[in-house]
């Protein structure tokens, strides 16, 4: 199966390609885990809420609540361990 890719704006404001690693739910909210190519042949893994905009398109939104952030970091660590 081909990987699902999409465009995101990175922290520097550039549009880059991201690859969806996993989509799941936590506390009733949809969450996407995705990777972006980093430096030195590494990838950076991110987590964001998946929300629908006014036109019904799915968009990503920063995770802001502490409980979800802690859970997401633990989940990312698990994903990284599986990829080693």
The 8 nearest C-alpha neighbors of each residue, nearest first, counted from 0:
[[1, 2, 3, 4, 20, 19, 18, 21],
 [2, 0, 3, 4, 18, 19, 20, 5],
 [1, 3, 4, 0, 18, 19, 20, 5],
 [2, 4, 19, 18, 1, 5, 20, 17],
 [5, 3, 18, 17, 19, 2, 16, 6],
 [4, 6, 17, 16, 18, 7, 3, 19],
 [5, 7, 16, 15, 17, 14, 8, 4],
 [8, 6, 14, 15, 9, 16, 17, 5],
 [7, 9, 14, 13, 12, 15, 10, 6],
 [8, 10, 12, 11, 13, 7, 14, 15],
 [9, 11, 12, 8, 13, 14, 7, 15],
 [12, 10, 9, 13, 8, 14, 15, 7],
 [13, 11, 9, 10, 8, 14, 7, 15],
 [14, 12, 8, 9, 11, 15, 10, 7],
 [13, 15, 8, 7, 6, 9, 12, 16],
 [16, 14, 6, 7, 8, 13, 17, 9],
 [15, 17, 6, 5, 7, 4, 35, 18],
 [18, 16, 35, 5, 34, 4, 6, 33],
 [17, 19, 4, 34, 33, 3, 20, 5],
 [18, 20, 33, 3, 21, 4, 32, 17],
 [21, 19, 33, 32, 18, 34, 22, 31],
 [22, 20, 32, 19, 31, 23, 33, 30],
 [21, 23, 31, 30, 32, 20, 29, 24],
 [22, 24, 30, 29, 21, 31, 25, 32],
 [23, 25, 29, 28, 30, 27, 26, 22],
 [24, 26, 27, 28, 29, 23, 30, 67],
 [27, 25, 28, 24, 67, 29, 66, 30],
 [26, 28, 25, 24, 29, 30, 23, 48],
 [29, 27, 24, 25, 26, 30, 48, 49],
 [30, 28, 24, 49, 23, 48, 25, 27],
 [29, 31, 48, 23, 49, 47, 24, 22],
 [32, 30, 22, 47, 46, 21, 33, 48],
 [33, 31, 46, 21, 20, 45, 22, 19],
 [34, 32, 19, 20, 18, 45, 44, 31],
 [33, 35, 44, 18, 43, 17, 42, 45],
 [34, 36, 17, 43, 42, 37, 44, 16],
 [37, 35, 42, 43, 41, 34, 38, 40],
 [38, 36, 42, 41, 43, 35, 40, 39],
 [37, 39, 41, 40, 36, 42, 43, 35],
 [38, 40, 41, 37, 42, 36, 43, 35],
 [41, 39, 38, 37, 42, 36, 43, 35],
 [42, 40, 37, 39, 38, 36, 43, 35],
 [43, 41, 36, 37, 35, 34, 44, 40],
 [42, 44, 35, 34, 37, 36, 45, 41],
 [43, 45, 34, 33, 42, 35, 32, 75],
 [46, 44, 33, 32, 34, 43, 47, 75],
 [45, 47, 32, 31, 33, 71, 30, 44],
 [48, 46, 61, 31, 60, 62, 30, 59],
 [47, 49, 30, 60, 59, 29, 62, 50],
 [50, 48, 59, 29, 30, 58, 57, 31],
 [51, 49, 58, 57, 59, 48, 52, 60],
 [52, 50, 57, 55, 56, 58, 53, 49],
 [51, 53, 55, 54, 56, 57, 50, 58],
 [54, 52, 55, 51, 56, 57, 50, 58],
 [53, 55, 52, 56, 51, 57, 58, 50],
 [56, 54, 51, 52, 53, 57, 50, 58],
 [57, 55, 51, 52, 54, 58, 53, 50],
 [58, 56, 51, 50, 49, 52, 55, 59],
 [59, 57, 50, 49, 51, 56, 52, 60],
 [60, 58, 49, 48, 47, 50, 61, 57],
 [59, 61, 48, 47, 49, 62, 58, 50],
 [62, 60, 47, 63, 48, 59, 46, 49],
 [63, 61, 47, 48, 64, 68, 60, 67],
 [62, 64, 61, 65, 68, 67, 66, 60],
 [63, 65, 67, 66, 62, 68, 69, 61],
 [64, 66, 68, 67, 69, 63, 62, 70],
 [67, 65, 69, 68, 64, 70, 71, 63],
 [66, 68, 70, 69, 65, 64, 71, 62],
 [67, 69, 65, 71, 70, 66, 72, 64],
 [70, 68, 72, 66, 67, 71, 65, 73],
 [69, 71, 67, 73, 68, 72, 74, 66],
 [72, 70, 74, 68, 73, 69, 67, 75],
 [73, 71, 75, 69, 74, 70, 68, 76],
 [72, 74, 76, 70, 71, 75, 69, 77],
 [75, 73, 71, 77, 76, 72, 70, 78],
 [74, 76, 78, 72, 77, 73, 71, 79],
 [75, 77, 79, 73, 74, 78, 72, 80],
 [78, 76, 74, 80, 75, 79, 81, 73],
 [77, 79, 75, 81, 76, 80, 74, 82],
 [80, 78, 76, 82, 77, 81, 75, 83],
 [81, 79, 77, 82, 83, 78, 76, 75],
 [82, 80, 78, 79, 83, 77, 76, 75],
 [81, 83, 79, 80, 78, 77, 76, 75],
 [82, 80, 81, 79, 78, 77, 76, 41]]
